[in-house]
Amino acid sequence: MNHYAVENLFGIEGLNIAWYGIIITFGMILGFMLALRRCKKTGVEPDHLYNLVL
């Protein structure tokens, strides 16, 4: 199995994206979405979460 999901991104030699990078990014986005949903349920302003993530 190839370690890279995308090789030579934008035609640049050596600019590769590995599978584990995609998995980690997906997990971070999913965690942010779940936290945003929880903020709405508990009454916390979503702006606080945006500031925390940034």
All heavy atoms as atom14 arrays in JSON, in Angstrom:
{
  "sequence": "MNHYAVENLFGIEGLNIAWYGIIITFGMILGFMLALRRCKKTGVEPDHLYNLVL",
  "atom14_mask": [
    [1, 1, 1, 1, 1, 1, 1, 1, 0, 0, 0, 0, 0, 0],
    [1, 1, 1, 1, 1, 1, 1, 1, 0, 0, 0, 0, 0, 0],
    [1, 1, 1, 1, 1, 1, 1, 1, 1, 1, 0, 0, 0, 0],
    [1, 1, 1, 1, 1, 1, 1, 1, 1, 1, 1, 1, 0, 0],
    [1, 1, 1, 1, 1, 0, 0, 0, 0, 0, 0, 0, 0, 0],
    [1, 1, 1, 1, 1, 1, 1, 0, 0, 0, 0, 0, 0, 0],
    [1, 1, 1, 1, 1, 1, 1, 1, 1, 0, 0, 0, 0, 0],
    [1, 1, 1, 1, 1, 1, 1, 1, 0, 0, 0, 0, 0, 0],
    [1, 1, 1, 1, 1, 1, 1, 1, 0, 0, 0, 0, 0, 0],
    [1, 1, 1, 1, 1, 1, 1, 1, 1, 1, 1, 0, 0, 0],
    [1, 1, 1, 1, 0, 0, 0, 0, 0, 0, 0, 0, 0, 0],
    [1, 1, 1, 1, 1, 1, 1, 1, 0, 0, 0, 0, 0, 0],
    [1, 1, 1, 1, 1, 1, 1, 1, 1, 0, 0, 0, 0, 0],
    [1, 1, 1, 1, 0, 0, 0, 0, 0, 0, 0, 0, 0, 0],
    [1, 1, 1, 1, 1, 1, 1, 1, 0, 0, 0, 0, 0, 0],
    [1, 1, 1, 1, 1, 1, 1, 1, 0, 0, 0, 0, 0, 0],
    [1, 1, 1, 1, 1, 1, 1, 1, 0, 0, 0, 0, 0, 0],
    [1, 1, 1, 1, 1, 0, 0, 0, 0, 0, 0, 0, 0, 0],
    [1, 1, 1, 1, 1, 1, 1, 1, 1, 1, 1, 1, 1, 1],
    [1, 1, 1, 1, 1, 1, 1, 1, 1, 1, 1, 1, 0, 0],
    [1, 1, 1, 1, 0, 0, 0, 0, 0, 0, 0, 0, 0, 0],
    [1, 1, 1, 1, 1, 1, 1, 1, 0, 0, 0, 0, 0, 0],
    [1, 1, 1, 1, 1, 1, 1, 1, 0, 0, 0, 0, 0, 0],
    [1, 1, 1, 1, 1, 1, 1, 1, 0, 0, 0, 0, 0, 0],
    [1, 1, 1, 1, 1, 1, 1, 0, 0, 0, 0, 0, 0, 0],
    [1, 1, 1, 1, 1, 1, 1, 1, 1, 1, 1, 0, 0, 0],
    [1, 1, 1, 1, 0, 0, 0, 0, 0, 0, 0, 0, 0, 0],
    [1, 1, 1, 1, 1, 1, 1, 1, 0, 0, 0, 0, 0, 0],
    [1, 1, 1, 1, 1, 1, 1, 1, 0, 0, 0, 0, 0, 0],
    [1, 1, 1, 1, 1, 1, 1, 1, 0, 0, 0, 0, 0, 0],
    [1, 1, 1, 1, 0, 0, 0, 0, 0, 0, 0, 0, 0, 0],
    [1, 1, 1, 1, 1, 1, 1, 1, 1, 1, 1, 0, 0, 0],
    [1, 1, 1, 1, 1, 1, 1, 1, 0, 0, 0, 0, 0, 0],
    [1, 1, 1, 1, 1, 1, 1, 1, 0, 0, 0, 0, 0, 0],
    [1, 1, 1, 1, 1, 0, 0, 0, 0, 0, 0, 0, 0, 0],
    [1, 1, 1, 1, 1, 1, 1, 1, 0, 0, 0, 0, 0, 0],
    [1, 1, 1, 1, 1, 1, 1, 1, 1, 1, 1, 0, 0, 0],
    [1, 1, 1, 1, 1, 1, 1, 1, 1, 1, 1, 0, 0, 0],
    [1, 1, 1, 1, 1, 1, 0, 0, 0, 0, 0, 0, 0, 0],
    [1, 1, 1, 1, 1, 1, 1, 1, 1, 0, 0, 0, 0, 0],
    [1, 1, 1, 1, 1, 1, 1, 1, 1, 0, 0, 0, 0, 0],
    [1, 1, 1, 1, 1, 1, 1, 0, 0, 0, 0, 0, 0, 0],
    [1, 1, 1, 1, 0, 0, 0, 0, 0, 0, 0, 0, 0, 0],
    [1, 1, 1, 1, 1, 1, 1, 0, 0, 0, 0, 0, 0, 0],
    [1, 1, 1, 1, 1, 1, 1, 1, 1, 0, 0, 0, 0, 0],
    [1, 1, 1, 1, 1, 1, 1, 0, 0, 0, 0, 0, 0, 0],
    [1, 1, 1, 1, 1, 1, 1, 1, 0, 0, 0, 0, 0, 0],
    [1, 1, 1, 1, 1, 1, 1, 1, 1, 1, 0, 0, 0, 0],
    [1, 1, 1, 1, 1, 1, 1, 1, 0, 0, 0, 0, 0, 0],
    [1, 1, 1, 1, 1, 1, 1, 1, 1, 1, 1, 1, 0, 0],
    [1, 1, 1, 1, 1, 1, 1, 1, 0, 0, 0, 0, 0, 0],
    [1, 1, 1, 1, 1, 1, 1, 1, 0, 0, 0, 0, 0, 0],
    [1, 1, 1, 1, 1, 1, 1, 0, 0, 0, 0, 0, 0, 0],
    [1, 1, 1, 1, 1, 1, 1, 1, 0, 0, 0, 0, 0, 0]
  ],
  "atom14_positions": [
    [[0.85, -1.18, 0.0], [0.0, 0.0, 0.0], [0.89, 1.24, 0.0], [1.88, 1.32, 0.7], [-0.9, 0.0, 1.22], [-1.82, 1.16, 1.28], [-2.95, 0.98, 2.67], [-3.4, 2.66, 2.89], [0.0, 0.0, 0.0], [0.0, 0.0, 0.0], [0.0, 0.0, 0.0], [0.0, 0.0, 0.0], [0.0, 0.0, 0.0], [0.0, 0.0, 0.0]],
    [[0.49, 2.22, -0.74], [1.22, 3.47, -0.83], [0.95, 4.3, 0.43], [-0.18, 4.4, 0.89], [0.78, 4.23, -2.07], [1.71, 5.37, -2.4], [2.66, 5.63, -1.7], [1.4, 6.05, -3.49], [0.0, 0.0, 0.0], [0.0, 0.0, 0.0], [0.0, 0.0, 0.0], [0.0, 0.0, 0.0], [0.0, 0.0, 0.0], [0.0, 0.0, 0.0]],
    [[1.98, 4.92, 0.99], [1.84, 5.74, 2.19], [1.18, 7.08, 1.91], [0.71, 7.73, 2.81], [3.2, 5.98, 2.83], [3.8, 4.75, 3.42], [3.55, 4.35, 4.7], [4.61, 3.81, 2.89], [4.19, 3.23, 4.94], [4.85, 2.88, 3.84], [0.0, 0.0, 0.0], [0.0, 0.0, 0.0], [0.0, 0.0, 0.0], [0.0, 0.0, 0.0]],
    [[1.16, 7.49, 0.67], [0.65, 8.81, 0.32], [-0.7, 8.7, -0.37], [-0.89, 7.92, -1.27], [1.62, 9.55, -0.59], [2.97, 9.77, 0.05], [4.1, 9.13, -0.42], [3.09, 10.61, 1.14], [5.32, 9.32, 0.18], [4.31, 10.81, 1.76], [5.43, 10.17, 1.27], [6.63, 10.36, 1.88], [0.0, 0.0, 0.0], [0.0, 0.0, 0.0]],
    [[-1.63, 9.55, 0.07], [-2.93, 9.61, -0.57], [-2.84, 10.45, -1.84], [-3.48, 10.16, -2.85], [-3.96, 10.21, 0.37], [0.0, 0.0, 0.0], [0.0, 0.0, 0.0], [0.0, 0.0, 0.0], [0.0, 0.0, 0.0], [0.0, 0.0, 0.0], [0.0, 0.0, 0.0], [0.0, 0.0, 0.0], [0.0, 0.0, 0.0], [0.0, 0.0, 0.0]],
    [[-2.04, 11.52, -1.79], [-1.84, 12.41, -2.93], [-0.35, 12.63, -3.08], [0.33, 13.02, -2.14], [-2.54, 13.78, -2.71], [-2.29, 14.7, -3.88], [-4.03, 13.59, -2.46], [0.0, 0.0, 0.0], [0.0, 0.0, 0.0], [0.0, 0.0, 0.0], [0.0, 0.0, 0.0], [0.0, 0.0, 0.0], [0.0, 0.0, 0.0], [0.0, 0.0, 0.0]],
    [[0.16, 12.36, -4.26], [1.58, 12.58, -4.53], [1.73, 13.74, -5.49], [0.93, 13.91, -6.4], [2.21, 11.32, -5.11], [2.29, 10.17, -4.13], [3.02, 8.98, -4.68], [3.7, 9.1, -5.71], [2.9, 7.91, -4.07], [0.0, 0.0, 0.0], [0.0, 0.0, 0.0], [0.0, 0.0, 0.0], [0.0, 0.0, 0.0], [0.0, 0.0, 0.0]],
    [[2.76, 14.53, -5.28], [3.09, 15.67, -6.13], [1.89, 16.6, -6.29], [1.43, 16.89, -7.39], [3.61, 15.22, -7.49], [4.84, 14.37, -7.36], [5.64, 14.56, -6.45], [5.01, 13.42, -8.26], [0.0, 0.0, 0.0], [0.0, 0.0, 0.0], [0.0, 0.0, 0.0], [0.0, 0.0, 0.0], [0.0, 0.0, 0.0], [0.0, 0.0, 0.0]],
    [[1.41, 17.09, -5.17], [0.25, 17.97, -5.14], [0.55, 19.24, -5.94], [1.6, 19.84, -5.81], [-0.08, 18.34, -3.69], [-1.33, 19.16, -3.45], [-2.57, 18.37, -3.87], [-1.44, 19.54, -1.99], [0.0, 0.0, 0.0], [0.0, 0.0, 0.0], [0.0, 0.0, 0.0], [0.0, 0.0, 0.0], [0.0, 0.0, 0.0], [0.0, 0.0, 0.0]],
    [[-0.37, 19.65, -6.8], [-0.25, 20.81, -7.68], [0.96, 20.7, -8.6], [1.48, 21.71, -9.06], [-0.18, 22.11, -6.89], [-1.35, 22.35, -6.0], [-1.18, 22.47, -4.63], [-2.63, 22.44, -6.51], [-2.27, 22.69, -3.8], [-3.72, 22.65, -5.69], [-3.54, 22.78, -4.33], [0.0, 0.0, 0.0], [0.0, 0.0, 0.0], [0.0, 0.0, 0.0]],
    [[1.42, 19.49, -8.85], [2.55, 19.29, -9.74], [3.9, 19.61, -9.12], [4.91, 19.65, -9.81], [0.0, 0.0, 0.0], [0.0, 0.0, 0.0], [0.0, 0.0, 0.0], [0.0, 0.0, 0.0], [0.0, 0.0, 0.0], [0.0, 0.0, 0.0], [0.0, 0.0, 0.0], [0.0, 0.0, 0.0], [0.0, 0.0, 0.0], [0.0, 0.0, 0.0]],
    [[3.93, 19.81, -7.8], [5.18, 20.14, -7.1], [5.79, 18.83, -6.6], [5.17, 18.11, -5.81], [4.93, 21.11, -5.94], [4.32, 22.4, -6.48], [6.22, 21.37, -5.18], [3.87, 23.35, -5.4], [0.0, 0.0, 0.0], [0.0, 0.0, 0.0], [0.0, 0.0, 0.0], [0.0, 0.0, 0.0], [0.0, 0.0, 0.0], [0.0, 0.0, 0.0]],
    [[6.99, 18.55, -7.05], [7.68, 17.33, -6.64], [7.97, 17.37, -5.14], [8.51, 18.35, -4.62], [9.0, 17.2, -7.41], [9.74, 15.92, -7.15], [9.04, 14.69, -7.72], [8.36, 14.83, -8.75], [9.18, 13.62, -7.12], [0.0, 0.0, 0.0], [0.0, 0.0, 0.0], [0.0, 0.0, 0.0], [0.0, 0.0, 0.0], [0.0, 0.0, 0.0]],
    [[7.61, 16.33, -4.43], [7.88, 16.24, -3.0], [6.77, 16.76, -2.11], [6.84, 16.64, -0.9], [0.0, 0.0, 0.0], [0.0, 0.0, 0.0], [0.0, 0.0, 0.0], [0.0, 0.0, 0.0], [0.0, 0.0, 0.0], [0.0, 0.0, 0.0], [0.0, 0.0, 0.0], [0.0, 0.0, 0.0], [0.0, 0.0, 0.0], [0.0, 0.0, 0.0]],
    [[5.73, 17.34, -2.68], [4.6, 17.82, -1.89], [3.56, 16.72, -1.86], [2.72, 16.59, -2.76], [4.03, 19.11, -2.48], [2.93, 19.8, -1.68], [3.43, 20.16, -0.29], [2.47, 21.05, -2.39], [0.0, 0.0, 0.0], [0.0, 0.0, 0.0], [0.0, 0.0, 0.0], [0.0, 0.0, 0.0], [0.0, 0.0, 0.0], [0.0, 0.0, 0.0]],
    [[3.62, 15.91, -0.82], [2.77, 14.73, -0.7], [1.88, 14.85, 0.53], [2.25, 15.48, 1.52], [3.62, 13.48, -0.58], [4.59, 13.32, -1.72], [4.25, 13.59, -2.87], [5.8, 12.91, -1.43], [0.0, 0.0, 0.0], [0.0, 0.0, 0.0], [0.0, 0.0, 0.0], [0.0, 0.0, 0.0], [0.0, 0.0, 0.0], [0.0, 0.0, 0.0]],
    [[0.73, 14.21, 0.49], [-0.18, 14.16, 1.63], [-0.33, 12.7, 2.02], [-0.77, 11.87, 1.21], [-1.56, 14.76, 1.29], [-1.4, 16.23, 0.91], [-2.5, 14.61, 2.47], [-2.68, 16.9, 0.5], [0.0, 0.0, 0.0], [0.0, 0.0, 0.0], [0.0, 0.0, 0.0], [0.0, 0.0, 0.0], [0.0, 0.0, 0.0], [0.0, 0.0, 0.0]],
    [[0.04, 12.4, 3.26], [-0.01, 11.03, 3.75], [-1.42, 10.7, 4.27], [-2.2, 11.58, 4.63], [1.01, 10.83, 4.87], [0.0, 0.0, 0.0], [0.0, 0.0, 0.0], [0.0, 0.0, 0.0], [0.0, 0.0, 0.0], [0.0, 0.0, 0.0], [0.0, 0.0, 0.0], [0.0, 0.0, 0.0], [0.0, 0.0, 0.0], [0.0, 0.0, 0.0]],
    [[-1.72, 9.41, 4.3], [-3.03, 8.96, 4.77], [-3.28, 9.36, 6.21], [-4.38, 9.77, 6.57], [-3.16, 7.45, 4.62], [-3.42, 7.02, 3.23], [-2.57, 6.38, 2.4], [-4.63, 7.2, 2.5], [-3.16, 6.17, 1.18], [-4.43, 6.65, 1.21], [-5.86, 7.78, 2.79], [-5.42, 6.67, 0.24], [-6.84, 7.79, 1.81], [-6.61, 7.24, 0.56]],
    [[-2.26, 9.24, 7.08], [-2.47, 9.57, 8.48], [-2.79, 11.05, 8.66], [-3.52, 11.42, 9.58], [-1.29, 9.14, 9.35], [0.0, 9.88, 9.08], [0.26, 11.09, 9.71], [0.96, 9.37, 8.22], [1.43, 11.77, 9.48], [2.14, 10.03, 7.97], [2.37, 11.24, 8.61], [3.53, 11.91, 8.38], [0.0, 0.0, 0.0], [0.0, 0.0, 0.0]],
    [[-2.29, 11.89, 7.79], [-2.62, 13.31, 7.85], [-4.08, 13.57, 7.55], [-4.73, 14.42, 8.18], [0.0, 0.0, 0.0], [0.0, 0.0, 0.0], [0.0, 0.0, 0.0], [0.0, 0.0, 0.0], [0.0, 0.0, 0.0], [0.0, 0.0, 0.0], [0.0, 0.0, 0.0], [0.0, 0.0, 0.0], [0.0, 0.0, 0.0], [0.0, 0.0, 0.0]],
    [[-4.61, 12.83, 6.6], [-6.03, 12.96, 6.25], [-6.9, 12.46, 7.4], [-7.9, 13.09, 7.76], [-6.34, 12.19, 4.95], [-5.65, 12.89, 3.78], [-7.85, 12.09, 4.72], [-5.75, 12.15, 2.47], [0.0, 0.0, 0.0], [0.0, 0.0, 0.0], [0.0, 0.0, 0.0], [0.0, 0.0, 0.0], [0.0, 0.0, 0.0], [0.0, 0.0, 0.0]],
    [[-6.5, 11.37, 8.03], [-7.27, 10.81, 9.14], [-7.26, 11.75, 10.33], [-8.3, 11.98, 10.98], [-6.74, 9.41, 9.5], [-7.02, 8.44, 8.37], [-7.34, 8.91, 10.81], [-6.32, 7.1, 8.5], [0.0, 0.0, 0.0], [0.0, 0.0, 0.0], [0.0, 0.0, 0.0], [0.0, 0.0, 0.0], [0.0, 0.0, 0.0], [0.0, 0.0, 0.0]],
    [[-6.11, 12.33, 10.66], [-6.01, 13.26, 11.78], [-6.85, 14.51, 11.51], [-7.57, 14.99, 12.38], [-4.54, 13.63, 12.04], [-3.8, 12.42, 12.62], [-4.43, 14.83, 12.99], [-2.3, 12.6, 12.69], [0.0, 0.0, 0.0], [0.0, 0.0, 0.0], [0.0, 0.0, 0.0], [0.0, 0.0, 0.0], [0.0, 0.0, 0.0], [0.0, 0.0, 0.0]],
    [[-6.79, 15.04, 10.3], [-7.57, 16.22, 9.94], [-9.06, 15.95, 10.04], [-9.83, 16.77, 10.56], [-7.21, 16.69, 8.52], [-5.81, 16.95, 8.47], [-7.98, 17.93, 8.14], [0.0, 0.0, 0.0], [0.0, 0.0, 0.0], [0.0, 0.0, 0.0], [0.0, 0.0, 0.0], [0.0, 0.0, 0.0], [0.0, 0.0, 0.0], [0.0, 0.0, 0.0]],
    [[-9.48, 14.78, 9.56], [-10.89, 14.41, 9.65], [-11.33, 14.32, 11.11], [-12.43, 14.78, 11.47], [-11.15, 13.08, 8.93], [-12.58, 12.64, 8.96], [-13.53, 13.29, 8.22], [-12.97, 11.58, 9.76], [-14.86, 12.88, 8.25], [-14.28, 11.16, 9.8], [-15.23, 11.82, 9.05], [0.0, 0.0, 0.0], [0.0, 0.0, 0.0], [0.0, 0.0, 0.0]],
    [[-10.5, 13.77, 11.97], [-10.82, 13.68, 13.4], [-10.93, 15.04, 14.06], [-11.81, 15.26, 14.9], [0.0, 0.0, 0.0], [0.0, 0.0, 0.0], [0.0, 0.0, 0.0], [0.0, 0.0, 0.0], [0.0, 0.0, 0.0], [0.0, 0.0, 0.0], [0.0, 0.0, 0.0], [0.0, 0.0, 0.0], [0.0, 0.0, 0.0], [0.0, 0.0, 0.0]],
    [[-10.06, 15.96, 13.68], [-10.13, 17.31, 14.24], [-11.4, 18.03, 13.81], [-12.05, 18.71, 14.62], [-8.9, 18.1, 13.81], [-7.62, 17.62, 14.44], [-6.15, 18.39, 13.76], [-6.35, 20.05, 14.34], [0.0, 0.0, 0.0], [0.0, 0.0, 0.0], [0.0, 0.0, 0.0], [0.0, 0.0, 0.0], [0.0, 0.0, 0.0], [0.0, 0.0, 0.0]],
    [[-11.77, 17.88, 12.55], [-13.0, 18.52, 12.05], [-14.22, 17.91, 12.72], [-15.14, 18.63, 13.14], [-13.08, 18.4, 10.52], [-12.0, 19.25, 9.87], [-14.46, 18.8, 10.01], [-11.83, 19.03, 8.38], [0.0, 0.0, 0.0], [0.0, 0.0, 0.0], [0.0, 0.0, 0.0], [0.0, 0.0, 0.0], [0.0, 0.0, 0.0], [0.0, 0.0, 0.0]],
    [[-14.24, 16.6, 12.87], [-15.36, 15.93, 13.52], [-15.47, 16.35, 14.99], [-16.56, 16.62, 15.49], [-15.21, 14.41, 13.42], [-16.32, 13.57, 14.01], [-17.62, 13.85, 13.28], [-15.97, 12.1, 13.93], [0.0, 0.0, 0.0], [0.0, 0.0, 0.0], [0.0, 0.0, 0.0], [0.0, 0.0, 0.0], [0.0, 0.0, 0.0], [0.0, 0.0, 0.0]],
    [[-14.34, 16.46, 15.69], [-14.34, 16.91, 17.07], [-14.86, 18.33, 17.21], [-15.6, 18.65, 18.14], [0.0, 0.0, 0.0], [0.0, 0.0, 0.0], [0.0, 0.0, 0.0], [0.0, 0.0, 0.0], [0.0, 0.0, 0.0], [0.0, 0.0, 0.0], [0.0, 0.0, 0.0], [0.0, 0.0, 0.0], [0.0, 0.0, 0.0], [0.0, 0.0, 0.0]],
    [[-14.46, 19.2, 16.27], [-14.95, 20.57, 16.29], [-16.46, 20.62, 16.08], [-17.17, 21.36, 16.76], [-14.23, 21.4, 15.23], [-14.76, 22.79, 15.09], [-14.51, 23.73, 16.07], [-15.51, 23.15, 13.99], [-15.0, 25.02, 15.95], [-15.99, 24.42, 13.85], [-15.74, 25.37, 14.85], [0.0, 0.0, 0.0], [0.0, 0.0, 0.0], [0.0, 0.0, 0.0]],
    [[-16.96, 19.82, 15.15], [-18.4, 19.8, 14.89], [-19.18, 19.29, 16.1], [-20.23, 19.83, 16.44], [-18.69, 18.94, 13.65], [-18.21, 19.58, 12.37], [-18.3, 18.51, 10.91], [-20.0, 18.01, 10.93], [0.0, 0.0, 0.0], [0.0, 0.0, 0.0], [0.0, 0.0, 0.0], [0.0, 0.0, 0.0], [0.0, 0.0, 0.0], [0.0, 0.0, 0.0]],
    [[-18.66, 18.27, 16.77], [-19.33, 17.76, 17.97], [-19.29, 18.78, 19.1], [-20.28, 18.94, 19.82], [-18.68, 16.45, 18.41], [-18.92, 15.26, 17.5], [-18.08, 14.06, 17.96], [-20.39, 14.89, 17.46], [0.0, 0.0, 0.0], [0.0, 0.0, 0.0], [0.0, 0.0, 0.0], [0.0, 0.0, 0.0], [0.0, 0.0, 0.0], [0.0, 0.0, 0.0]],
    [[-18.18, 19.47, 19.26], [-18.09, 20.51, 20.29], [-19.03, 21.66, 19.99], [-19.65, 22.22, 20.9], [-16.65, 21.0, 20.4], [0.0, 0.0, 0.0], [0.0, 0.0, 0.0], [0.0, 0.0, 0.0], [0.0, 0.0, 0.0], [0.0, 0.0, 0.0], [0.0, 0.0, 0.0], [0.0, 0.0, 0.0], [0.0, 0.0, 0.0], [0.0, 0.0, 0.0]],
    [[-19.16, 22.02, 18.73], [-20.07, 23.09, 18.34], [-21.52, 22.7, 18.64], [-22.3, 23.52, 19.14], [-19.9, 23.39, 16.85], [-20.57, 24.62, 16.29], [-20.07, 25.86, 17.01], [-20.33, 24.72, 14.81], [0.0, 0.0, 0.0], [0.0, 0.0, 0.0], [0.0, 0.0, 0.0], [0.0, 0.0, 0.0], [0.0, 0.0, 0.0], [0.0, 0.0, 0.0]],
    [[-21.84, 21.47, 18.38], [-23.19, 20.98, 18.68], [-23.46, 20.99, 20.18], [-24.53, 21.37, 20.63], [-23.33, 19.56, 18.13], [-24.68, 18.98, 18.26], [-24.75, 17.65, 17.55], [-26.05, 17.04, 17.75], [-26.3, 15.77, 17.61], [-25.33, 14.95, 17.24], [-27.49, 15.3, 17.81], [0.0, 0.0, 0.0], [0.0, 0.0, 0.0], [0.0, 0.0, 0.0]],
    [[-22.44, 20.62, 20.96], [-22.59, 20.62, 22.41], [-22.72, 22.04, 22.95], [-23.45, 22.28, 23.92], [-21.42, 19.9, 23.06], [-21.53, 19.84, 24.56], [-20.51, 18.93, 25.12], [-21.23, 17.75, 25.58], [-20.66, 16.73, 26.16], [-19.37, 16.69, 26.3], [-21.38, 15.72, 26.56], [0.0, 0.0, 0.0], [0.0, 0.0, 0.0], [0.0, 0.0, 0.0]],
    [[-22.02, 22.98, 22.34], [-22.13, 24.39, 22.75], [-23.57, 24.88, 22.59], [-24.08, 25.6, 23.45], [-21.2, 25.27, 21.92], [-19.5, 25.25, 22.44], [0.0, 0.0, 0.0], [0.0, 0.0, 0.0], [0.0, 0.0, 0.0], [0.0, 0.0, 0.0], [0.0, 0.0, 0.0], [0.0, 0.0, 0.0], [0.0, 0.0, 0.0], [0.0, 0.0, 0.0]],
    [[-24.17, 24.52, 21.5], [-25.54, 24.95, 21.25], [-26.5, 24.35, 22.27], [-27.46, 24.99, 22.69], [-25.97, 24.59, 19.83], [-25.25, 25.4, 18.78], [-25.67, 25.01, 17.39], [-24.89, 25.8, 16.35], [-25.22, 25.4, 15.0], [0.0, 0.0, 0.0], [0.0, 0.0, 0.0], [0.0, 0.0, 0.0], [0.0, 0.0, 0.0], [0.0, 0.0, 0.0]],
    [[-26.26, 23.08, 22.66], [-27.14, 22.43, 23.64], [-26.99, 23.02, 25.03], [-27.96, 23.12, 25.77], [-26.83, 20.93, 23.7], [-27.4, 20.13, 22.57], [-27.15, 18.66, 22.79], [-27.77, 17.84, 21.68], [-27.54, 16.4, 21.89], [0.0, 0.0, 0.0], [0.0, 0.0, 0.0], [0.0, 0.0, 0.0], [0.0, 0.0, 0.0], [0.0, 0.0, 0.0]],
    [[-25.76, 23.39, 25.41], [-25.51, 23.87, 26.76], [-25.64, 25.37, 26.9], [-25.58, 25.9, 28.0], [-24.11, 23.45, 27.24], [-23.13, 23.98, 26.35], [-23.99, 21.94, 27.32], [0.0, 0.0, 0.0], [0.0, 0.0, 0.0], [0.0, 0.0, 0.0], [0.0, 0.0, 0.0], [0.0, 0.0, 0.0], [0.0, 0.0, 0.0], [0.0, 0.0, 0.0]],
    [[-25.79, 26.08, 25.8], [-25.98, 27.52, 25.85], [-24.7, 28.32, 25.83], [-24.72, 29.52, 26.07], [0.0, 0.0, 0.0], [0.0, 0.0, 0.0], [0.0, 0.0, 0.0], [0.0, 0.0, 0.0], [0.0, 0.0, 0.0], [0.0, 0.0, 0.0], [0.0, 0.0, 0.0], [0.0, 0.0, 0.0], [0.0, 0.0, 0.0], [0.0, 0.0, 0.0]],
    [[-23.58, 27.69, 25.56], [-22.31, 28.4, 25.46], [-22.23, 29.05, 24.09], [-22.64, 28.46, 23.1], [-21.13, 27.41, 25.66], [-19.8, 28.11, 25.47], [-21.21, 26.76, 27.02], [0.0, 0.0, 0.0], [0.0, 0.0, 0.0], [0.0, 0.0, 0.0], [0.0, 0.0, 0.0], [0.0, 0.0, 0.0], [0.0, 0.0, 0.0], [0.0, 0.0, 0.0]],
    [[-21.7, 30.25, 24.04], [-21.61, 30.95, 22.76], [-20.59, 30.25, 21.86], [-19.48, 29.96, 22.3], [-21.18, 32.4, 22.97], [-22.26, 33.25, 23.59], [-21.84, 34.7, 23.62], [-21.13, 35.14, 22.7], [-22.22, 35.38, 24.58], [0.0, 0.0, 0.0], [0.0, 0.0, 0.0], [0.0, 0.0, 0.0], [0.0, 0.0, 0.0], [0.0, 0.0, 0.0]],
    [[-20.94, 30.0, 20.61], [-20.01, 29.34, 19.69], [-18.75, 30.16, 19.42], [-17.72, 29.61, 19.06], [-20.83, 29.18, 18.41], [-22.25, 29.24, 18.84], [-22.28, 30.13, 20.03], [0.0, 0.0, 0.0], [0.0, 0.0, 0.0], [0.0, 0.0, 0.0], [0.0, 0.0, 0.0], [0.0, 0.0, 0.0], [0.0, 0.0, 0.0], [0.0, 0.0, 0.0]],
    [[-18.82, 31.47, 19.62], [-17.63, 32.32, 19.41], [-16.48, 31.92, 20.33], [-15.32, 32.03, 19.95], [-17.97, 33.79, 19.61], [-18.82, 34.35, 18.49], [-18.76, 33.77, 17.38], [-19.53, 35.34, 18.71], [0.0, 0.0, 0.0], [0.0, 0.0, 0.0], [0.0, 0.0, 0.0], [0.0, 0.0, 0.0], [0.0, 0.0, 0.0], [0.0, 0.0, 0.0]],
    [[-16.82, 31.46, 21.53], [-15.77, 31.01, 22.45], [-15.06, 29.78, 21.89], [-13.84, 29.65, 22.02], [-16.36, 30.7, 23.82], [-16.9, 31.88, 24.55], [-16.14, 32.98, 24.86], [-18.14, 32.14, 25.01], [-16.88, 33.87, 25.47], [-18.11, 33.38, 25.58], [0.0, 0.0, 0.0], [0.0, 0.0, 0.0], [0.0, 0.0, 0.0], [0.0, 0.0, 0.0]],
    [[-15.81, 28.9, 21.28], [-15.21, 27.7, 20.69], [-14.34, 28.07, 19.48], [-13.26, 27.54, 19.32], [-16.3, 26.71, 20.27], [-15.8, 25.41, 19.66], [-14.97, 24.62, 20.64], [-16.95, 24.58, 19.15], [0.0, 0.0, 0.0], [0.0, 0.0, 0.0], [0.0, 0.0, 0.0], [0.0, 0.0, 0.0], [0.0, 0.0, 0.0], [0.0, 0.0, 0.0]],
    [[-14.82, 29.01, 18.67], [-14.03, 29.45, 17.52], [-12.7, 30.04, 17.96], [-11.66, 29.78, 17.38], [-14.79, 30.48, 16.69], [-16.02, 29.95, 15.99], [-17.22, 30.66, 16.01], [-16.0, 28.74, 15.31], [-18.35, 30.19, 15.37], [-17.12, 28.26, 14.68], [-18.28, 28.99, 14.7], [-19.39, 28.51, 14.07], [0.0, 0.0, 0.0], [0.0, 0.0, 0.0]],
    [[-12.74, 30.84, 19.04], [-11.51, 31.42, 19.56], [-10.57, 30.34, 20.09], [-9.36, 30.44, 19.93], [-11.82, 32.43, 20.65], [-12.47, 33.68, 20.12], [-12.3, 34.03, 18.97], [-13.24, 34.34, 20.97], [0.0, 0.0, 0.0], [0.0, 0.0, 0.0], [0.0, 0.0, 0.0], [0.0, 0.0, 0.0], [0.0, 0.0, 0.0], [0.0, 0.0, 0.0]],
    [[-11.13, 29.34, 20.74], [-10.31, 28.25, 21.27], [-9.64, 27.46, 20.16], [-8.45, 27.16, 20.24], [-11.17, 27.32, 22.12], [-10.48, 26.09, 22.7], [-9.47, 26.52, 23.76], [-11.49, 25.14, 23.28], [0.0, 0.0, 0.0], [0.0, 0.0, 0.0], [0.0, 0.0, 0.0], [0.0, 0.0, 0.0], [0.0, 0.0, 0.0], [0.0, 0.0, 0.0]],
    [[-10.37, 27.17, 19.11], [-9.83, 26.39, 18.02], [-8.74, 27.16, 17.27], [-7.7, 26.61, 16.94], [-10.95, 25.96, 17.04], [-10.38, 25.37, 15.77], [-11.87, 24.96, 17.72], [0.0, 0.0, 0.0], [0.0, 0.0, 0.0], [0.0, 0.0, 0.0], [0.0, 0.0, 0.0], [0.0, 0.0, 0.0], [0.0, 0.0, 0.0], [0.0, 0.0, 0.0]],
    [[-8.97, 28.43, 17.06], [-7.97, 29.23, 16.35], [-6.76, 29.48, 17.21], [-5.65, 29.53, 16.78], [-8.56, 30.55, 15.88], [-9.6, 30.41, 14.78], [-10.2, 31.77, 14.47], [-9.0, 29.82, 13.53], [0.0, 0.0, 0.0], [0.0, 0.0, 0.0], [0.0, 0.0, 0.0], [0.0, 0.0, 0.0], [0.0, 0.0, 0.0], [0.0, 0.0, 0.0]]
  ]
}
